[in-house]
Amino acid sequence: MLTFHTMLEPEEHWSDLLDKEVIYLGDEASPIEIVAMPGGMASGRTSISMRLDLPDGRVVIVETALYELANAVRQIQERFGE
């Protein structure tokens, strides 16, 4: 199951991408679709799948546990108060 590494300091993020090709999904991108799947994990807990349609027609699907996504959002909210 996909996990999140939540970075709360802007300096920490993605310096490893400076010499790589990056596909950036900006305002023109299709919305990211999120599907909740009750009982989707072997434990019976809810899993979340997210679909990203790339500009070249490829599709990326990532799956994680609802609690992983909720934990990442909670950390960001606690830090920035939104």
N, CA, C and O atoms as CSV, one atom per row, in Angstrom:
chain,resi,resn,atom,element,x,y,z
A,1,MET,N,N,0.851,-1.170,0.000
A,1,MET,CA,C,0.000,0.000,0.000
A,1,MET,C,C,0.903,1.241,0.000
A,1,MET,O,O,1.887,1.304,0.737
A,2,LEU,N,N,0.562,2.197,-0.812
A,2,LEU,CA,C,1.294,3.454,-0.910
A,2,LEU,C,C,1.244,4.186,0.420
A,2,LEU,O,O,0.188,4.260,1.049
A,3,THR,N,N,2.374,4.727,0.854
A,3,THR,CA,C,2.413,5.561,2.056
A,3,THR,C,C,2.810,6.974,1.663
A,3,THR,O,O,3.285,7.200,0.550
A,4,PHE,N,N,2.622,7.915,2.558
A,4,PHE,CA,C,2.966,9.307,2.306
A,4,PHE,C,C,4.172,9.700,3.143
A,4,PHE,O,O,4.290,9.308,4.304
A,5,HIS,N,N,5.057,10.469,2.552
A,5,HIS,CA,C,6.143,11.136,3.274
A,5,HIS,C,C,5.792,12.612,3.203
A,5,HIS,O,O,6.022,13.265,2.184
A,6,THR,N,N,5.238,13.132,4.280
A,6,THR,CA,C,4.744,14.504,4.289
A,6,THR,C,C,5.884,15.448,4.622
A,6,THR,O,O,6.494,15.334,5.684
A,7,MET,N,N,6.179,16.389,3.717
A,7,MET,CA,C,7.246,17.370,3.912
A,7,MET,C,C,6.605,18.721,4.220
A,7,MET,O,O,5.820,19.245,3.430
A,8,LEU,N,N,6.946,19.261,5.357
A,8,LEU,CA,C,6.323,20.507,5.805
A,8,LEU,C,C,7.235,21.715,5.646
A,8,LEU,O,O,6.834,22.837,5.956
A,9,GLU,N,N,8.439,21.503,5.175
A,9,GLU,CA,C,9.375,22.597,4.907
A,9,GLU,C,C,9.627,22.640,3.404
A,9,GLU,O,O,10.080,21.645,2.838
A,10,PRO,N,N,9.349,23.766,2.739
A,10,PRO,CA,C,9.494,23.833,1.277
A,10,PRO,C,C,10.885,23.449,0.771
A,10,PRO,O,O,11.012,22.914,-0.331
A,11,GLU,N,N,11.910,23.710,1.545
A,11,GLU,CA,C,13.276,23.417,1.100
A,11,GLU,C,C,13.517,21.923,0.955
A,11,GLU,O,O,14.438,21.511,0.248
A,12,GLU,N,N,12.714,21.118,1.605
A,12,GLU,CA,C,12.924,19.672,1.613
A,12,GLU,C,C,12.477,18.987,0.333
A,12,GLU,O,O,12.908,17.864,0.070
A,13,HIS,N,N,11.643,19.605,-0.462
A,13,HIS,CA,C,10.939,18.850,-1.487
A,13,HIS,C,C,11.644,18.775,-2.835
A,13,HIS,O,O,11.986,19.795,-3.434
A,14,TRP,N,N,11.844,17.599,-3.279
A,14,TRP,CA,C,12.127,17.205,-4.647
A,14,TRP,C,C,13.360,17.817,-5.319
A,14,TRP,O,O,13.347,18.045,-6.529
A,15,SER,N,N,14.400,18.081,-4.573
A,15,SER,CA,C,15.633,18.565,-5.205
A,15,SER,C,C,16.223,17.500,-6.124
A,15,SER,O,O,17.037,17.823,-6.989
A,16,ASP,N,N,15.832,16.241,-5.957
A,16,ASP,CA,C,16.320,15.164,-6.810
A,16,ASP,C,C,15.754,15.233,-8.224
A,16,ASP,O,O,16.199,14.491,-9.099
A,17,LEU,N,N,14.782,16.111,-8.463
A,17,LEU,CA,C,14.163,16.205,-9.784
A,17,LEU,C,C,14.816,17.247,-10.691
A,17,LEU,O,O,14.397,17.411,-11.837
A,18,LEU,N,N,15.822,17.943,-10.204
A,18,LEU,CA,C,16.431,19.028,-10.979
A,18,LEU,C,C,16.983,18.557,-12.317
A,18,LEU,O,O,16.968,19.316,-13.286
A,19,ASP,N,N,17.464,17.335,-12.391
A,19,ASP,CA,C,18.056,16.841,-13.637
A,19,ASP,C,C,17.195,15.767,-14.307
A,19,ASP,O,O,17.705,14.961,-15.085
A,20,LYS,N,N,15.887,15.753,-14.008
A,20,LYS,CA,C,14.990,14.745,-14.565
A,20,LYS,C,C,13.853,15.388,-15.338
A,20,LYS,O,O,13.489,16.540,-15.103
A,21,GLU,N,N,13.301,14.619,-16.263
A,21,GLU,CA,C,12.112,15.072,-16.977
A,21,GLU,C,C,10.928,14.962,-16.025
A,21,GLU,O,O,10.720,13.925,-15.394
A,22,VAL,N,N,10.161,16.032,-15.928
A,22,VAL,CA,C,9.015,16.076,-15.015
A,22,VAL,C,C,7.757,16.386,-15.825
A,22,VAL,O,O,7.767,17.265,-16.687
A,23,ILE,N,N,6.696,15.673,-15.549
A,23,ILE,CA,C,5.389,15.981,-16.132
A,23,ILE,C,C,4.645,16.776,-15.083
A,23,ILE,O,O,4.316,16.245,-14.022
A,24,TYR,N,N,4.374,18.038,-15.360
A,24,TYR,CA,C,3.677,18.904,-14.412
A,24,TYR,C,C,2.215,19.013,-14.820
A,24,TYR,O,O,1.909,19.385,-15.952
A,25,LEU,N,N,1.323,18.694,-13.910
A,25,LEU,CA,C,-0.107,18.806,-14.160
A,25,LEU,C,C,-0.595,20.100,-13.531
A,25,LEU,O,O,-0.755,20.185,-12.313
A,26,GLY,N,N,-0.828,21.095,-14.354
A,26,GLY,CA,C,-1.264,22.406,-13.874
A,26,GLY,C,C,-2.752,22.612,-14.030
A,26,GLY,O,O,-3.531,21.660,-13.979
A,27,ASP,N,N,-3.144,23.857,-14.220
A,27,ASP,CA,C,-4.557,24.223,-14.298
A,27,ASP,C,C,-5.293,23.563,-15.455
A,27,ASP,O,O,-6.508,23.374,-15.385
A,28,GLU,N,N,-4.577,23.211,-16.518
A,28,GLU,CA,C,-5.224,22.629,-17.690
A,28,GLU,C,C,-5.443,21.128,-17.545
A,28,GLU,O,O,-6.090,20.521,-18.398
A,29,ALA,N,N,-4.932,20.531,-16.510
A,29,ALA,CA,C,-5.007,19.077,-16.343
A,29,ALA,C,C,-6.422,18.630,-15.989
A,29,ALA,O,O,-7.224,19.391,-15.447
A,30,SER,N,N,-6.694,17.386,-16.310
A,30,SER,CA,C,-7.956,16.777,-15.886
A,30,SER,C,C,-7.970,16.698,-14.358
A,30,SER,O,O,-6.918,16.573,-13.731
A,31,PRO,N,N,-9.149,16.771,-13.768
A,31,PRO,CA,C,-9.206,16.622,-12.305
A,31,PRO,C,C,-8.663,15.257,-11.882
A,31,PRO,O,O,-8.809,14.270,-12.603
A,32,ILE,N,N,-8.051,15.215,-10.733
A,32,ILE,CA,C,-7.627,13.945,-10.163
A,32,ILE,C,C,-8.875,13.281,-9.590
A,32,ILE,O,O,-9.595,13.876,-8.789
A,33,GLU,N,N,-9.116,12.065,-10.002
A,33,GLU,CA,C,-10.280,11.334,-9.511
A,33,GLU,C,C,-9.882,10.508,-8.298
A,33,GLU,O,O,-8.843,9.848,-8.299
A,34,ILE,N,N,-10.709,10.549,-7.270
A,34,ILE,CA,C,-10.471,9.788,-6.052
A,34,ILE,C,C,-11.653,8.858,-5.830
A,34,ILE,O,O,-12.808,9.282,-5.870
A,35,VAL,N,N,-11.352,7.586,-5.596
A,35,VAL,CA,C,-12.386,6.594,-5.346
A,35,VAL,C,C,-12.146,5.989,-3.964
A,35,VAL,O,O,-11.049,5.517,-3.667
A,36,ALA,N,N,-13.174,6.006,-3.128
A,36,ALA,CA,C,-13.106,5.341,-1.820
A,36,ALA,C,C,-13.651,3.933,-1.968
A,36,ALA,O,O,-14.726,3.724,-2.531
A,37,MET,N,N,-12.901,2.972,-1.456
A,37,MET,CA,C,-13.308,1.573,-1.555
A,37,MET,C,C,-13.440,0.984,-0.146
A,37,MET,O,O,-12.461,0.502,0.425
A,38,PRO,N,N,-14.664,1.026,0.411
A,38,PRO,CA,C,-14.871,0.430,1.729
A,38,PRO,C,C,-14.465,-1.041,1.714
A,38,PRO,O,O,-14.854,-1.793,0.820
A,39,GLY,N,N,-13.691,-1.438,2.700
A,39,GLY,CA,C,-13.240,-2.827,2.764
A,39,GLY,C,C,-12.197,-3.166,1.728
A,39,GLY,O,O,-11.943,-4.344,1.481
A,40,GLY,N,N,-11.582,-2.167,1.112
A,40,GLY,CA,C,-10.620,-2.400,0.042
A,40,GLY,C,C,-9.280,-2.956,0.481
A,40,GLY,O,O,-8.501,-3.427,-0.349
A,41,MET,N,N,-9.004,-2.907,1.766
A,41,MET,CA,C,-7.740,-3.441,2.272
A,41,MET,C,C,-7.962,-4.837,2.844
A,41,MET,O,O,-9.078,-5.190,3.224
A,42,ALA,N,N,-6.908,-5.613,2.900
A,42,ALA,CA,C,-6.999,-6.967,3.455
A,42,ALA,C,C,-7.526,-6.938,4.892
A,42,ALA,O,O,-8.183,-7.877,5.341
A,43,SER,N,N,-7.231,-5.854,5.602
A,43,SER,CA,C,-7.691,-5.709,6.985
A,43,SER,C,C,-9.175,-5.370,7.070
A,43,SER,O,O,-9.764,-5.409,8.150
A,44,GLY,N,N,-9.778,-5.037,5.931
A,44,GLY,CA,C,-11.175,-4.622,5.922
A,44,GLY,C,C,-11.363,-3.119,5.997
A,44,GLY,O,O,-12.486,-2.624,5.905
A,45,ARG,N,N,-10.266,-2.390,6.165
A,45,ARG,CA,C,-10.341,-0.933,6.232
A,45,ARG,C,C,-10.522,-0.354,4.828
A,45,ARG,O,O,-10.350,-1.046,3.824
A,46,THR,N,N,-10.872,0.925,4.787
A,46,THR,CA,C,-11.127,1.608,3.521
A,46,THR,C,C,-9.819,1.946,2.820
A,46,THR,O,O,-8.873,2.424,3.446
A,47,SER,N,N,-9.772,1.692,1.518
A,47,SER,CA,C,-8.640,2.133,0.712
A,47,SER,C,C,-9.113,3.235,-0.233
A,47,SER,O,O,-10.306,3.384,-0.498
A,48,ILE,N,N,-8.160,3.988,-0.723
A,48,ILE,CA,C,-8.409,5.111,-1.623
A,48,ILE,C,C,-7.564,4.903,-2.868
A,48,ILE,O,O,-6.368,4.629,-2.770
A,49,SER,N,N,-8.182,5.032,-4.046
A,49,SER,CA,C,-7.436,5.020,-5.307
A,49,SER,C,C,-7.545,6.402,-5.937
A,49,SER,O,O,-8.608,7.023,-5.908
A,50,MET,N,N,-6.446,6.878,-6.504
A,50,MET,CA,C,-6.409,8.177,-7.169
A,50,MET,C,C,-5.926,7.981,-8.598
A,50,MET,O,O,-4.932,7.295,-8.837
A,51,ARG,N,N,-6.637,8.588,-9.550
A,51,ARG,CA,C,-6.319,8.477,-10.973
A,51,ARG,C,C,-5.831,9.825,-11.481
A,51,ARG,O,O,-6.478,10.853,-11.283
A,52,LEU,N,N,-4.673,9.802,-12.142
A,52,LEU,CA,C,-4.116,10.990,-12.776
A,52,LEU,C,C,-3.972,10.701,-14.257
A,52,LEU,O,O,-3.247,9.780,-14.633
A,53,ASP,N,N,-4.645,11.466,-15.111
A,53,ASP,CA,C,-4.523,11.324,-16.557
A,53,ASP,C,C,-3.391,12.225,-17.035
A,53,ASP,O,O,-3.451,13.443,-16.864
A,54,LEU,N,N,-2.356,11.630,-17.637
A,54,LEU,CA,C,-1.205,12.395,-18.109
A,54,LEU,C,C,-1.493,12.985,-19.484
A,54,LEU,O,O,-2.318,12.453,-20.226
A,55,PRO,N,N,-0.815,14.086,-19.831
A,55,PRO,CA,C,-1.056,14.744,-21.124
A,55,PRO,C,C,-0.820,13.844,-22.336
A,55,PRO,O,O,-1.422,14.060,-23.388
A,56,ASP,N,N,0.045,12.843,-22.203
A,56,ASP,CA,C,0.336,11.967,-23.338
A,56,ASP,C,C,-0.640,10.793,-23.452
A,56,ASP,O,O,-0.444,9.906,-24.283
A,57,GLY,N,N,-1.683,10.782,-22.627
A,57,GLY,CA,C,-2.687,9.734,-22.690
A,57,GLY,C,C,-2.487,8.596,-21.696
A,57,GLY,O,O,-3.399,7.801,-21.471
A,58,ARG,N,N,-1.294,8.516,-21.099
A,58,ARG,CA,C,-1.083,7.488,-20.081
A,58,ARG,C,C,-1.864,7.852,-18.826
A,58,ARG,O,O,-2.210,9.013,-18.604
A,59,VAL,N,N,-2.130,6.851,-18.022
A,59,VAL,CA,C,-2.881,7.042,-16.786
A,59,VAL,C,C,-2.072,6.463,-15.634
A,59,VAL,O,O,-1.520,5.367,-15.738
A,60,VAL,N,N,-2.007,7.210,-14.533
A,60,VAL,CA,C,-1.351,6.743,-13.315
A,60,VAL,C,C,-2.433,6.511,-12.273
A,60,VAL,O,O,-3.265,7.386,-12.031
A,61,ILE,N,N,-2.425,5.345,-11.661
A,61,ILE,CA,C,-3.341,5.055,-10.565
A,61,ILE,C,C,-2.506,4.720,-9.339
A,61,ILE,O,O,-1.639,3.848,-9.386
A,62,VAL,N,N,-2.771,5.415,-8.247
A,62,VAL,CA,C,-2.098,5.122,-6.984
A,62,VAL,C,C,-3.161,4.730,-5.973
A,62,VAL,O,O,-4.290,5.219,-6.012
A,63,GLU,N,N,-2.783,3.846,-5.076
A,63,GLU,CA,C,-3.719,3.378,-4.067
A,63,GLU,C,C,-3.070,3.501,-2.700
A,63,GLU,O,O,-1.880,3.231,-2.540
A,64,THR,N,N,-3.846,3.903,-1.735
A,64,THR,CA,C,-3.356,4.023,-0.371
A,64,THR,C,C,-4.493,3.728,0.588
A,64,THR,O,O,-5.643,3.568,0.179
A,65,ALA,N,N,-4.163,3.660,1.850
A,65,ALA,CA,C,-5.172,3.489,2.887
A,65,ALA,C,C,-5.765,4.851,3.219
A,65,ALA,O,O,-5.058,5.859,3.214
A,66,LEU,N,N,-7.048,4.880,3.505
A,66,LEU,CA,C,-7.688,6.129,3.910
A,66,LEU,C,C,-6.965,6.739,5.099
A,66,LEU,O,O,-6.792,7.957,5.148
A,67,TYR,N,N,-6.542,5.930,6.054
A,67,TYR,CA,C,-5.863,6.476,7.226
A,67,TYR,C,C,-4.521,7.105,6.853
A,67,TYR,O,O,-4.093,8.051,7.515
A,68,GLU,N,N,-3.843,6.611,5.814
A,68,GLU,CA,C,-2.589,7.233,5.368
A,68,GLU,C,C,-2.853,8.629,4.804
A,68,GLU,O,O,-2.151,9.584,5.138
A,69,LEU,N,N,-3.861,8.739,3.954
A,69,LEU,CA,C,-4.221,10.037,3.383
A,69,LEU,C,C,-4.680,10.996,4.476
A,69,LEU,O,O,-4.274,12.158,4.494
A,70,ALA,N,N,-5.520,10.519,5.382
A,70,ALA,CA,C,-6.026,11.361,6.472
A,70,ALA,C,C,-4.889,11.844,7.370
A,70,ALA,O,O,-4.906,12.988,7.824
A,71,ASN,N,N,-3.911,10.992,7.629
A,71,ASN,CA,C,-2.772,11.374,8.462
A,71,ASN,C,C,-1.953,12.473,7.792
A,71,ASN,O,O,-1.537,13.422,8.455
A,72,ALA,N,N,-1.717,12.356,6.485
A,72,ALA,CA,C,-0.953,13.385,5.763
A,72,ALA,C,C,-1.692,14.719,5.800
A,72,ALA,O,O,-1.079,15.757,6.047
A,73,VAL,N,N,-2.993,14.701,5.560
A,73,VAL,CA,C,-3.785,15.931,5.587
A,73,VAL,C,C,-3.777,16.533,6.995
A,73,VAL,O,O,-3.643,17.747,7.149
A,74,ARG,N,N,-3.920,15.696,8.009
A,74,ARG,CA,C,-3.915,16.187,9.391
A,74,ARG,C,C,-2.586,16.878,9.735
A,74,ARG,O,O,-2.582,17.934,10.369
A,75,GLN,N,N,-1.474,16.288,9.321
A,75,GLN,CA,C,-0.165,16.900,9.592
A,75,GLN,C,C,-0.065,18.282,8.959
A,75,GLN,O,O,0.435,19.221,9.578
A,76,ILE,N,N,-0.541,18.402,7.729
A,76,ILE,CA,C,-0.490,19.696,7.026
A,76,ILE,C,C,-1.405,20.702,7.712
A,76,ILE,O,O,-1.019,21.855,7.903
A,77,GLN,N,N,-2.612,20.282,8.085
A,77,GLN,CA,C,-3.540,21.185,8.762
A,77,GLN,C,C,-3.001,21.641,10.111
A,77,GLN,O,O,-3.128,22.813,10.464
A,78,GLU,N,N,-2.409,20.743,10.858
A,78,GLU,CA,C,-1.846,21.108,12.160
A,78,GLU,C,C,-0.724,22.120,11.999
A,78,GLU,O,O,-0.588,23.027,12.820
A,79,ARG,N,N,0.075,21.978,10.959
A,79,ARG,CA,C,1.216,22.879,10.745
A,79,ARG,C,C,0.771,24.246,10.237
A,79,ARG,O,O,1.298,25.272,10.667
A,80,PHE,N,N,-0.196,24.264,9.324
A,80,PHE,CA,C,-0.552,25.508,8.653
A,80,PHE,C,C,-1.919,26.061,9.043
A,80,PHE,O,O,-2.292,27.151,8.610
A,81,GLY,N,N,-2.664,25.322,9.852
A,81,GLY,CA,C,-3.906,25.842,10.415
A,81,GLY,C,C,-5.051,26.028,9.454
A,81,GLY,O,O,-5.932,26.850,9.704
A,82,GLU,N,N,-5.068,25.309,8.388
A,82,GLU,CA,C,-6.182,25.430,7.430
A,82,GLU,C,C,-7.068,24.219,7.498
A,82,GLU,O,O,-8.057,24.135,6.769
